[in-house]
Amino acid sequence: GQQVQQSPASLVLQEGENAELQCNFSSTATRLQWFYQRPGGSLVSLLSNPSGTKHTGRLTSTTVTKERRGSLHISSSQITDSGTYLCAMERDDTGYQNFYFGKGTSLTVIP
Amino acid sequence: NAGVIQTPRHKVTGKGQEATLWCEPISGHSAVFWYRQTIVQGLEFLTYFRNQAPIDDSGMPKERFSAQMPNQSHSTLKIQSTQPQDSAVYLCASSMGQFYAEQFFGPGTRLTVL
């Protein structure tokens, strides 16, 4: 089954509103990594943290590994934030880097 | 640093033809990952190399897909007898290889099988 589940699947916000993206995973994870993908573009790493909270600019990533969940908070959304946000779970039980991706949250920010 | 380089960016093949996709990882990175991305399935892991050695190919369709890393500067993904269901964006990523190392993705190769 799907090891990483993201919600919501899509989200429409007005410019200036905040967004909260959720990521739940079904296996033991060492960390979550959040990626951004513009339509037709490649993946760009946003934040990565094994546990706790990490900030960069308007983004805040929170990971609660024991509860197998994480979230990405986007404050004061801008039109240029539109795109797909992917959550990737890294596992360490295989002895090497092993990533599992969710299907993403499609964010549309409108004026 | 040019980042991860993938060529070609777009490839169109006829059903039954062979397609070879190329990836050049970031210099110094020891781990290379191949993924396939479609709207329906999302991002699917295909295979993983570390220090040029194949570590995990559990995501590779066994019969027609193969991947190699002949040297530390490039990896190839070969699809024989391509089928329309192989149409997807194939993404290559590289990292330093150890846990917590950040993955860097290439721009992808969009493969269309007619």
Interface residues (C-beta under 8 A of the other chain):
Chain A: T30 R31 Q33 F35 G41 S42 L43 V44 S45 S48 P50 L86 A88 E90 D92 T94 Y96 Q97 N98 F99 Y100 F101 G102 K103 G104
Chain B: A31 F33 Y35 G42 L43 F45 Y48 R50 I55 D56 L91 A93 S95 G97 Q98 F99 Y100 A101 E102 Q103 F104 F105 G106 P107 G108
